[in-house]
Amino acid sequence: MAFGPVQLLVVGVDRPGSHRELLAEFQRLRESDAVRLLDVLVVHKDADGVVERAQASEVAPGEADGGVLVETLVGLGPAGRPAPDAGATDGDSRPAEDEFWSVDEAIPNDSDAVLVLIEHRWAIATRDAIRAAGGTAVADAWIHPADLLAAGLSDPRP
């Protein structure tokens, strides 16, 4: 099976329980096969900045063990706490501590966040065409909507 580009998306939510709406949308995308949900984790960052798992995912059953892949990528152990052996260098395959992406810095205090690991299935054919033409990706970036507006692209929403 061809594997498409993978993205870790972190969406902050400030209304308690509003993450359920997001999870429903990711489920809809999964059913369309535009994306494959590899893992989902919902966390809460308290007023003191402590990040803890808020809810295990049931969005992608059979795809992963609800949050384990995301926890590993962002340096959280089970239950959302820093992994005790993060940064171990005794031959294990885990990244060193300085290679983890810090979820603590991305999420505002006293809020929830949904962390979604997504495979972009829609991009597989394009990637394959680039390779077949002898091309290689030399850079990529996600452009924030505010940057598009600042550059002169009008907001397409009514």
TORTOR-226565 format. One line per 2 residues: for each residue x, y, z of N, C-alpha, C, CB. Coordinates in nm, 4 decimals, always signed. Glycine has a CB too. Layout:
N
X/Y/Z/X/Y/Z/X/Y/Z/X/Y/Z ~ ...;
//
This chain:
158
+0.0839/-0.1169/+0.0000/+0.0000/+0.0000/+0.0000/+0.0891/+0.1242/+0.0000/-0.0958/-0.0008/+0.1214 ~ +0.0569/+0.2211/-0.0865/+0.1295/+0.3474/-0.0888/+0.0929/+0.4282/+0.0350/+0.0984/+0.4272/-0.2181;
+0.1929/+0.4954/+0.0893/+0.1728/+0.5739/+0.2096/+0.1850/+0.7209/+0.1727/+0.2748/+0.5349/+0.3206 ~ +0.0837/+0.8006/+0.2042/+0.0848/+0.9420/+0.1701/+0.1552/+1.0263/+0.2739/-0.0551/+0.9913/+0.1521;
+0.1665/+1.1576/+0.2464/+0.2274/+1.2487/+0.3422/+0.1519/+1.2467/+0.4751/+0.2310/+1.3909/+0.2854 ~ +0.2259/+1.2585/+0.5841/+0.1657/+1.2534/+0.7174/+0.1841/+1.3886/+0.7853/+0.2286/+1.1394/+0.8034;
+0.0786/+1.4345/+0.8511/+0.0790/+1.5633/+0.9203/+0.0304/+1.5437/+1.0629/-0.0094/+1.6671/+0.8460 ~ +0.0941/+1.6144/+1.1559/+0.0437/+1.6224/+1.2929/-0.0241/+1.7574/+1.3055/+0.1590/+1.6043/+1.4003;
-0.1533/+1.7554/+1.3278/-0.2334/+1.8769/+1.3388/-0.2752/+1.8932/+1.4842/-0.3582/+1.8719/+1.2444 ~ -0.2513/+2.0112/+1.5406/-0.2907/+2.0413/+1.6777/-0.3939/+2.1525/+1.6713/-0.1674/+2.0821/+1.7665;
-0.5142/+2.1242/+1.7208/-0.6236/+2.2208/+1.7186/-0.6626/+2.2524/+1.8618/-0.7455/+2.1669/+1.6381 ~ -0.6456/+2.3781/+1.9002/-0.6846/+2.4211/+2.0341/-0.8332/+2.4513/+2.0392/-0.6042/+2.5440/+2.0769;
-0.8966/+2.4130/+2.1478/-1.0386/+2.4424/+2.1688/-1.0540/+2.4983/+2.3096/-1.1282/+2.3142/+2.1482 ~ -1.1357/+2.6019/+2.3221/-1.1504/+2.6638/+2.4539/-1.2867/+2.6418/+2.5165/-1.1245/+2.8101/+2.4439;
-1.3773/+2.5760/+2.4455/-1.5072/+2.5417/+2.5038/-1.5036/+2.3955/+2.5464/-1.6240/+2.5677/+2.4025 ~ -1.5320/+2.3663/+2.6722/-1.5319/+2.2266/+2.7172/-1.6235/+2.1402/+2.6315/-1.5746/+2.2179/+2.8639;
-1.5713/+2.0272/+2.5875/-1.6497/+1.9327/+2.5090/-1.6574/+1.9633/+2.3610/-1.7857/+1.9266/+2.5627 ~ -1.6070/+2.0799/+2.3168/-1.6181/+2.1142/+2.1751/-1.5290/+2.0277/+2.0866/-1.5835/+2.2599/+2.1547;
-1.4364/+1.9542/+2.1478/-1.3513/+1.8653/+2.0690/-1.4333/+1.7551/+2.0020/-1.2428/+1.8035/+2.1575 ~ -1.5509/+1.7247/+2.0554/-1.6348/+1.6197/+1.9949/-1.6775/+1.6575/+1.8532/-1.7594/+1.5939/+2.0818;
-1.7033/+1.7865/+1.8294/-1.7396/+1.8334/+1.6957/-1.6246/+1.8107/+1.5981/-1.7781/+1.9827/+1.6992 ~ -1.5042/+1.8386/+1.6427/-1.3865/+1.8169/+1.5584/-1.3676/+1.6689/+1.5277/-1.2611/+1.8728/+1.6262;
-1.3831/+1.5860/+1.6281/-1.3660/+1.4420/+1.6077/-1.4671/+1.3889/+1.5068/-1.3799/+1.3669/+1.7409 ~ -1.5894/+1.4422/+1.5090/-1.6914/+1.4002/+1.4123/-1.6491/+1.4376/+1.2702/-1.8280/+1.4643/+1.4460;
-1.5893/+1.5561/+1.2537/-1.5430/+1.5977/+1.1205/-1.4274/+1.5107/+1.0735/-1.5003/+1.7454/+1.1217 ~ -1.3345/+1.4781/+1.1611/-1.2243/+1.3902/+1.1217/-1.2763/+1.2513/+1.0856/-1.1203/+1.3802/+1.2345;
-1.3798/+1.2054/+1.1521/-1.4414/+1.0775/+1.1173/-1.5020/+1.0851/+0.9768/-1.5499/+1.0390/+1.2213 ~ -1.5672/+1.1966/+0.9437/-1.6251/+1.2138/+0.8104/-1.5154/+1.2098/+0.7047/-1.7037/+1.3467/+0.8015;
-1.4046/+1.2786/+0.7291/-1.2926/+1.2770/+0.6349/-1.2366/+1.1358/+0.6186/-1.1818/+1.3726/+0.6819 ~ -1.2289/+1.0649/+0.7272/-1.1791/+0.9262/+0.7236/-1.2665/+0.8399/+0.6350/-1.1733/+0.8666/+0.8651;
-1.3967/+0.8576/+0.6477/-1.4906/+0.7776/+0.5680/-1.4823/+0.8113/+0.4196/-1.6333/+0.7989/+0.6175 ~ -1.4406/+0.9339/+0.3855/-1.4279/+0.9737/+0.2454/-1.2983/+0.9229/+0.1827/-1.4347/+1.1249/+0.2336;
-1.2068/+0.8737/+0.2616/-1.0748/+0.8252/+0.2205/-0.9839/+0.9362/+0.1700/-1.0898/+0.7206/+0.1134 ~ -1.0215/+1.0634/+0.1964/-0.9318/+1.1745/+0.1635/-0.8110/+1.1714/+0.2558/-1.0053/+1.3108/+0.1748;
-0.8348/+1.1307/+0.3793/-0.7283/+1.1169/+0.4777/-0.7456/+0.9841/+0.5497/-0.7287/+1.2356/+0.5785 ~ -0.6385/+0.9403/+0.6119/-0.6462/+0.8252/+0.7020/-0.6013/+0.8751/+0.8380/-0.5574/+0.7033/+0.6518;
-0.6846/+0.8561/+0.9366/-0.6488/+0.8954/+1.0724/-0.5597/+0.7877/+1.1313/-0.7752/+0.9176/+1.1606 ~ -0.4360/+0.8242/+1.1554/-0.3426/+0.7295/+1.2140/-0.3547/+0.7266/+1.3651/-0.2006/+0.7638/+1.1738;
-0.3868/+0.8407/+1.4246/-0.3997/+0.8477/+1.5696/-0.4620/+0.9806/+1.6081/-0.2626/+0.8296/+1.6386 ~ -0.5296/+0.9821/+1.7209/-0.5914/+1.1030/+1.7748/-0.5724/+1.1022/+1.9254/-0.7430/+1.1118/+1.7372;
-0.5401/+1.2197/+1.9785/-0.5249/+1.2354/+2.1224/-0.5878/+1.3673/+2.1625/-0.3754/+1.2292/+2.1649 ~ -0.6691/+1.3655/+2.2670/-0.7261/+1.4877/+2.3225/-0.6553/+1.5118/+2.4547/-0.8830/+1.4773/+2.3409;
-0.6024/+1.6344/+2.4709/-0.5317/+1.6694/+2.5937/-0.5923/+1.7954/+2.6534/-0.3807/+1.6892/+2.5669 ~ -0.5637/+1.8142/+2.7822/-0.6029/+1.9365/+2.8519/-0.4771/+1.9958/+2.9127/-0.7125/+1.9089/+2.9618;
-0.4606/+2.1263/+2.8957/-0.3498/+2.1974/+2.9587/-0.4116/+2.2862/+3.0658/-0.2652/+2.2816/+2.8535 ~ -0.3760/+2.2600/+3.1913/-0.4377/+2.3341/+3.3011/-0.3783/+2.4741/+3.3131/-0.4204/+2.2582/+3.4330;
-0.4291/+2.5506/+3.4087/-0.3865/+2.6898/+3.4278/-0.2385/+2.7010/+3.4622/-0.4689/+2.7549/+3.5372 ~ -0.1805/+2.5944/+3.5190/-0.0389/+2.5945/+3.5543/+0.0506/+2.5446/+3.4411/-0.0171/+2.5098/+3.6767;
-0.0096/+2.5070/+3.3275/+0.0686/+2.4616/+3.2135/+0.0958/+2.3133/+3.2085/+0.1953/+2.5318/+3.2119 ~ +0.0291/+2.2345/+3.2935/+0.0482/+2.0898/+3.2945/-0.0445/+2.0265/+3.1910/+0.0216/+2.0309/+3.4362;
+0.0131/+1.9482/+3.0991/-0.0634/+1.8826/+2.9934/-0.0948/+1.7394/+3.0348/+0.0142/+1.8850/+2.8592 ~ -0.2228/+1.7037/+3.0270/-0.2654/+1.5671/+3.0583/-0.3631/+1.5183/+2.9535/-0.3290/+1.5596/+3.1983;
-0.3608/+1.3869/+2.9322/-0.4553/+1.3243/+2.8406/-0.5966/+1.3507/+2.8912/-0.4281/+1.1711/+2.8274 ~ -0.6840/+1.3978/+2.8022/-0.8219/+1.4250/+2.8397/-0.9132/+1.3086/+2.8048/-0.8709/+1.5513/+2.7718;
-0.8843/+1.2412/+2.6942/-0.9730/+1.1346/+2.6493/-0.8987/+1.0498/+2.5473/-1.1047/+1.1919/+2.5890 ~ -0.9137/+0.9202/+2.5568/-0.8570/+0.8318/+2.4553/-0.9447/+0.8396/+2.3309/-0.8460/+0.6844/+2.5074;
-0.8845/+0.8212/+2.2163/-0.9580/+0.8319/+2.0917/-1.0344/+0.7041/+2.0597/-0.8635/+0.8653/+1.9787 ~ -1.1520/+0.7237/+2.0070/-1.2256/+0.6116/+1.9501/-1.2552/+0.6411/+1.8039/-1.3568/+0.5848/+2.0288;
-1.1906/+0.7445/+1.7496/-1.2165/+0.7867/+1.6124/-1.1551/+0.6914/+1.5120/-1.1635/+0.9266/+1.5896 ~ -1.0392/+0.6376/+1.5415/-0.9688/+0.5532/+1.4463/-0.9437/+0.4150/+1.5041/-0.8372/+0.6176/+1.4055;
-1.0519/+0.3420/+1.5392/-1.0301/+0.2101/+1.5975/-0.9572/+0.1185/+1.5001/-1.1632/+0.1476/+1.6389 ~ -0.8637/+0.0423/+1.5542/-0.7877/-0.0505/+1.4722/-0.6701/+0.0154/+1.4017/-0.8777/-0.1137/+1.3709;
-0.6652/+0.1476/+1.3971/-0.5561/+0.2177/+1.3307/-0.4366/+0.2311/+1.4249/-0.6024/+0.3564/+1.2823 ~ -0.4639/+0.2540/+1.5527/-0.3579/+0.2720/+1.6514/-0.4198/+0.2573/+1.7897/-0.2871/+0.4113/+1.6354;
-0.3381/+0.2565/+1.8920/-0.3866/+0.2452/+2.0292/-0.4177/+0.3818/+2.0879/-0.2842/+0.1731/+2.1162 ~ -0.5168/+0.4494/+2.0337/-0.5672/+0.5749/+2.0834/-0.4692/+0.6668/+2.1530/-0.6731/+0.5477/+2.1727;
-0.3939/+0.7430/+2.0781/-0.3065/+0.8437/+2.1329/-0.1619/+0.8032/+2.1502/-0.3580/+0.8855/+2.2602 ~ -0.1301/+0.6751/+2.1401/+0.0062/+0.6286/+2.1671/+0.1059/+0.6840/+2.0658/+0.0110/+0.4759/+2.1662;
+0.0714/+0.6837/+1.9369/+0.1630/+0.7383/+1.8366/+0.1858/+0.8878/+1.8577/+0.1086/+0.7132/+1.6956 ~ +0.0772/+0.9616/+1.8808/+0.0893/+1.1057/+1.9034/+0.1707/+1.1324/+2.0293/-0.0501/+1.1712/+1.9146;
+0.1418/+1.0588/+2.1373/+0.2170/+1.0770/+2.2621/+0.3666/+1.0576/+2.2386/+0.1672/+0.9787/+2.3699 ~ +0.4025/+0.9586/+2.1602/+0.5432/+0.9322/+2.1323/+0.6048/+1.0459/+2.0514/+0.5589/+0.7995/+2.0574;
+0.5327/+1.0947/+1.9500/+0.5859/+1.2016/+1.8657/+0.6067/+1.3323/+1.9399/+0.4943/+1.2249/+1.7501 ~ +0.5198/+1.3622/+2.0364/+0.5305/+1.4896/+2.1076/+0.5996/+1.4766/+2.2419/+0.3940/+1.5487/+2.1275;
+0.6465/+1.3571/+2.2758/+0.7244/+1.3394/+2.3973/+0.6434/+1.3203/+2.5232/+0.8119/+1.4543/+2.4154 ~ +0.5198/+1.2756/+2.5090/+0.4375/+1.2461/+2.6255/+0.4326/+1.0962/+2.6466/+0.2953/+1.3036/+2.6094;
+0.4379/+1.0537/+2.7708/+0.4211/+0.9128/+2.8021/+0.2734/+0.8826/+2.8154/+0.4968/+0.8746/+2.9310 ~ +0.2381/+0.7597/+2.8479/+0.0984/+0.7267/+2.8722/+0.0415/+0.8200/+2.9785/+0.0835/+0.5791/+2.9155;
-0.0816/+0.8539/+2.9684/-0.1522/+0.9439/+3.0596/-0.1075/+1.0878/+3.0404/-0.1299/+0.9015/+3.2044 ~ -0.0351/+1.1174/+2.9304/-0.0025/+1.2547/+2.8970/+0.1150/+1.3144/+2.9704/-0.1180/+1.3373/+2.9211;
+0.1880/+1.2376/+3.0467/+0.3026/+1.2911/+3.1211/+0.4303/+1.2710/+3.0400/+0.3153/+1.2229/+3.2605 ~ +0.5315/+1.3542/+3.0633/+0.6571/+1.3351/+2.9910/+0.7082/+1.1919/+3.0076/+0.7631/+1.4354/+3.0401;
+0.7499/+1.1339/+2.8975/+0.7993/+0.9971/+2.9012/+0.9235/+0.9910/+2.9888/+0.8298/+0.9451/+2.7587 ~ +0.9288/+0.8977/+3.0876/+1.0418/+0.8922/+3.1792/+1.1729/+0.8612/+3.1105/+1.0163/+0.7906/+3.2845;
+1.1674/+0.7917/+2.9975/+1.2912/+0.7576/+2.9298/+1.3070/+0.8352/+2.7994/+1.2964/+0.6084/+2.9026 ~ +1.2362/+0.9488/+2.7875/+1.2534/+1.0314/+2.6682/+1.3987/+1.0746/+2.6604/+1.1584/+1.1552/+2.6703;
+1.4532/+1.0608/+2.5417/+1.5918/+1.1001/+2.5236/+1.6898/+0.9874/+2.5486/+1.6237/+1.2138/+2.6131 ~ +1.6397/+0.8687/+2.5804/+1.7306/+0.7570/+2.6028/+1.8125/+0.7331/+2.4769/+1.6529/+0.6290/+2.6431;
+1.9397/+0.7079/+2.4946/+2.0280/+0.6920/+2.3794/+2.1017/+0.5586/+2.3815/+2.1281/+0.8056/+2.3746 ~ +2.0499/+0.4631/+2.4534/+2.1188/+0.3347/+2.4653/+2.0785/+0.2375/+2.3549/+2.0903/+0.2728/+2.6010;
+2.0671/+0.2904/+2.2310/+2.0376/+0.2039/+2.1187/+1.8893/+0.1899/+2.0899/+2.0957/+0.0703/+2.1427 ~ +1.8030/+0.2507/+2.1701/+1.6611/+0.2386/+2.1384/+1.6297/+0.3265/+2.0176/+1.5726/+0.2783/+2.2605;
+1.5099/+0.3089/+1.9607/+1.4758/+0.3789/+1.8371/+1.4000/+0.5080/+1.8614/+1.3945/+0.2894/+1.7486 ~ +1.3819/+0.5482/+1.9857/+1.3103/+0.6713/+2.0144/+1.3977/+0.7928/+1.9882/+1.2616/+0.6719/+2.1581;
+1.3329/+0.9039/+1.9494/+1.4126/+1.0255/+1.9275/+1.4730/+1.0752/+2.0574/+1.3268/+1.1358/+1.8645 ~ +1.5813/+1.1481/+2.0453/+1.6415/+1.2117/+2.1627/+1.5471/+1.3199/+2.2122/+1.7823/+1.2713/+2.1298;
+1.5588/+1.3568/+2.3393/+1.4673/+1.4530/+2.4010/+1.4601/+1.5841/+2.3234/+1.5100/+1.4806/+2.5439 ~ +1.5714/+1.6315/+2.2700/+1.5697/+1.7590/+2.1976/+1.5079/+1.7469/+2.0589/+1.7104/+1.8132/+2.1854;
+1.4719/+1.6254/+2.0164/+1.4070/+1.6057/+1.8875/+1.2547/+1.6027/+1.8993/+1.4560/+1.4773/+1.8242 ~ +1.2012/+1.6032/+2.0209/+1.0569/+1.6042/+2.0389/+1.0013/+1.7418/+2.0084/+1.0195/+1.5619/+2.1809;
+0.8823/+1.7431/+1.9537/+0.8106/+1.8677/+1.9320/+0.7371/+1.8984/+2.0613/+0.7119/+1.8587/+1.8093 ~ +0.7422/+2.0217/+2.1096/+0.6851/+2.0553/+2.2385/+0.5394/+2.0970/+2.2271/+0.7650/+2.1652/+2.3033;
+0.4513/+2.0096/+2.2679/+0.3093/+2.0408/+2.2675/+0.2792/+2.1471/+2.3722/+0.2255/+1.9142/+2.2932 ~ +0.3597/+2.1525/+2.4776/+0.3391/+2.2512/+2.5837/+0.3407/+2.3938/+2.5298/+0.4457/+2.2356/+2.6913;
+0.4277/+2.4208/+2.4343/+0.4413/+2.5558/+2.3802/+0.3285/+2.5925/+2.2850/+0.5733/+2.5695/+2.3093 ~ +0.2646/+2.4962/+2.2242/+0.1635/+2.5230/+2.1224/+0.0233/+2.5435/+2.1797/+0.1608/+2.4103/+2.0237;
-0.0036/+2.4882/+2.2962/-0.1385/+2.4913/+2.3523/-0.1465/+2.5973/+2.4620/-0.1783/+2.3522/+2.4080 ~ -0.2449/+2.6878/+2.4533/-0.2602/+2.7879/+2.5607/-0.3000/+2.7217/+2.6926/-0.3659/+2.8937/+2.5211;
-0.2615/+2.7837/+2.8031/-0.3026/+2.7341/+2.9348/-0.4544/+2.7347/+2.9465/-0.2399/+2.8194/+3.0474 ~ -0.5045/+2.6424/+3.0276/-0.6467/+2.6313/+3.0587/-0.7316/+2.6088/+2.9340/-0.6937/+2.7559/+3.1305;
-0.6873/+2.5166/+2.8491/-0.7642/+2.4829/+2.7297/-0.7410/+2.3369/+2.6925/-0.7261/+2.5756/+2.6121 ~ -0.8232/+2.2894/+2.6008/-0.8087/+2.1549/+2.5462/-0.7471/+2.1652/+2.4079/-0.9455/+2.0807/+2.5408;
-0.6918/+2.0541/+2.3611/-0.6418/+2.0467/+2.2243/-0.6651/+1.9068/+2.1709/-0.4915/+2.0839/+2.2173 ~ -0.6918/+1.8999/+2.0426/-0.7049/+1.7738/+1.9722/-0.5806/+1.7612/+1.8855/-0.8381/+1.7666/+1.8868;
-0.5043/+1.6540/+1.9062/-0.3849/+1.6267/+1.8276/-0.4179/+1.5113/+1.7348/-0.2611/+1.5940/+1.9186 ~ -0.4093/+1.5365/+1.6051/-0.4511/+1.4383/+1.5054/-0.3332/+1.4080/+1.4141/-0.5733/+1.4896/+1.4233;
-0.3011/+1.2809/+1.4002/-0.1984/+1.2360/+1.3075/-0.2716/+1.1858/+1.1829/-0.1060/+1.1236/+1.3714 ~ -0.2522/+1.2582/+1.0721/-0.3297/+1.2350/+0.9505/-0.2376/+1.1945/+0.8364/-0.4103/+1.3606/+0.9123;
-0.2760/+1.0902/+0.7648/-0.2108/+1.0565/+0.6382/-0.2957/+1.1172/+0.5274/-0.1945/+0.8997/+0.6199 ~ -0.2353/+1.2002/+0.4440/-0.3073/+1.2647/+0.3337/-0.3107/+1.1700/+0.2133/-0.2401/+1.4009/+0.2951;
-0.4152/+1.0887/+0.2066/-0.4297/+0.9896/+0.1001/-0.4498/+1.0558/-0.0359/-0.5468/+0.8967/+0.1304 ~ -0.5133/+1.1734/-0.0376/-0.5401/+1.2434/-0.1634/-0.4103/+1.2823/-0.2352/-0.6246/+1.3685/-0.1370;
-0.2991/+1.2913/-0.1644/-0.1737/+1.3393/-0.2224/-0.0859/+1.2281/-0.2794/-0.0964/+1.4146/-0.1187 ~ -0.1266/+1.1033/-0.2642/-0.0422/+0.9916/-0.3082/-0.0174/+0.9957/-0.4585/-0.1064/+0.8584/-0.2700;
-0.1220/+1.0142/-0.5392/-0.1059/+1.0151/-0.6848/-0.0168/+1.1308/-0.7302/-0.2430/+1.0244/-0.7534 ~ -0.0321/+1.2461/-0.6680/+0.0517/+1.3612/-0.7030/+0.1976/+1.3334/-0.6693/+0.0035/+1.4878/-0.6297;
+0.2228/+1.2793/-0.5514/+0.3599/+1.2446/-0.5130/+0.4192/+1.1437/-0.6100/+0.3635/+1.1888/-0.3701 ~ +0.3404/+1.0439/-0.6486/+0.3888/+0.9425/-0.7420/+0.4200/+1.0032/-0.8790/+0.2854/+0.8303/-0.7566;
+0.3367/+1.0989/-0.9245/+0.3611/+1.1653/-1.0526/+0.4897/+1.2480/-1.0471/+0.2416/+1.2551/-1.0904 ~ +0.5132/+1.3133/-0.9356/+0.6368/+1.3905/-0.9180/+0.7569/+1.2979/-0.9274/+0.6369/+1.4653/-0.7822;
+0.7503/+1.1841/-0.8592/+0.8608/+1.0872/-0.8627/+0.8815/+1.0316/-1.0033/+0.8340/+0.9720/-0.7645 ~ +0.7692/+0.9995/-1.0722/+0.7787/+0.9430/-1.2067/+0.8421/+1.0417/-1.3042/+0.6404/+0.9018/-1.2568;
+0.8253/+1.1695/-1.2796/+0.8844/+1.2727/-1.3651/+1.0285/+1.3034/-1.3255/+0.8009/+1.4002/-1.3590 ~ +1.0798/+1.2321/-1.2259/+1.2164/+1.2543/-1.1808/+1.2293/+1.3707/-1.0836/+1.3050/+1.2780/-1.2987;
+1.1164/+1.4176/-1.0352/+1.1178/+1.5300/-0.9429/+1.1312/+1.4859/-0.7990/+0.9934/+1.6117/-0.9590 ~ +1.1731/+1.5787/-0.7157/+1.1784/+1.5565/-0.5720/+1.1290/+1.6824/-0.5025/+1.3226/+1.5195/-0.5254;
+1.0656/+1.6640/-0.3911/+1.0221/+1.7788/-0.3121/+1.1445/+1.8425/-0.2501/+0.9190/+1.7376/-0.2026 ~ +1.1636/+1.9710/-0.2720/+1.2776/+2.0407/-0.2145/+1.2369/+2.1262/-0.0953/+1.3446/+2.1269/-0.3195;
+1.1076/+2.1512/-0.0801/+1.0567/+2.2254/+0.0354/+0.9052/+2.2111/+0.0380/+1.0990/+2.3766/+0.0299 ~ +0.8479/+2.2265/+0.1554/+0.7030/+2.2338/+0.1665/+0.6691/+2.3130/+0.2910/+0.6390/+2.0923/+0.1709;
+0.5514/+2.3719/+0.2908/+0.5076/+2.4505/+0.4054/+0.3560/+2.4610/+0.4024/+0.5731/+2.5915/+0.4055 ~ +0.2981/+2.4678/+0.5191/+0.1553/+2.4959/+0.5324/+0.1436/+2.6456/+0.5554/+0.0884/+2.4127/+0.6501;
+0.0615/+2.7115/+0.4778/+0.0460/+2.8560/+0.4871/-0.0770/+2.8871/+0.5705/+0.0352/+2.9205/+0.3465 ~ -0.0594/+2.9684/+0.6739/-0.1707/+3.0056/+0.7624/-0.2656/+3.0983/+0.6868/-0.1184/+3.0746/+0.8931;
-0.3973/+3.0832/+0.7066/-0.4944/+3.1693/+0.6376/-0.4688/+3.3187/+0.6586/-0.6340/+3.1359/+0.6844 ~ -0.4234/+3.3585/+0.7763/-0.3948/+3.5000/+0.8011/-0.2820/+3.5495/+0.7101/-0.3573/+3.5223/+0.9492;
-0.1843/+3.4639/+0.6802/-0.0763/+3.5020/+0.5907/-0.1261/+3.5167/+0.4474/+0.0361/+3.3994/+0.5969 ~ -0.2211/+3.4318/+0.4073/-0.2801/+3.4442/+0.2746/-0.3565/+3.5747/+0.2610/-0.3721/+3.3264/+0.2459;
-0.4325/+3.6100/+0.3637/-0.5058/+3.7373/+0.3622/-0.4088/+3.8553/+0.3555/-0.5960/+3.7496/+0.4873 ~ -0.3013/+3.8480/+0.4335/-0.2024/+3.9556/+0.4347/-0.1342/+3.9705/+0.2982/-0.0973/+3.9296/+0.5433;
-0.1249/+3.8607/+0.2242/-0.0616/+3.8637/+0.0933/-0.1573/+3.9096/-0.0172/-0.0070/+3.7269/+0.0601 ~ -0.2851/+3.9322/+0.0196/-0.3799/+3.9838/-0.0779/-0.4828/+3.8858/-0.1274/-0.3075/+4.0348/-0.1915;
-0.4792/+3.7612/-0.0825/-0.5817/+3.6646/-0.1223/-0.7068/+3.6940/-0.0408/-0.5333/+3.5161/-0.1009 ~ -0.8176/+3.7144/-0.1099/-0.9401/+3.7452/-0.0356/-0.9953/+3.6185/+0.0275/-1.0460/+3.8100/-0.1279;
-1.0645/+3.6366/+0.1378/-1.1240/+3.5257/+0.2103/-1.2359/+3.4658/+0.1265/-1.1767/+3.5715/+0.3484 ~ -1.2268/+3.3364/+0.0898/-1.3281/+3.2755/+0.0036/-1.4593/+3.2448/+0.0771/-1.2732/+3.1480/-0.0567;
-1.4608/+3.2604/+0.2075/-1.5831/+3.2306/+0.2820/-1.6832/+3.3450/+0.2668/-1.5515/+3.2061/+0.4313 ~ -1.8126/+3.3106/+0.2594/-1.9148/+3.4165/+0.2474/-1.9271/+3.4974/+0.3735/-2.0498/+3.3570/+0.2130;
//
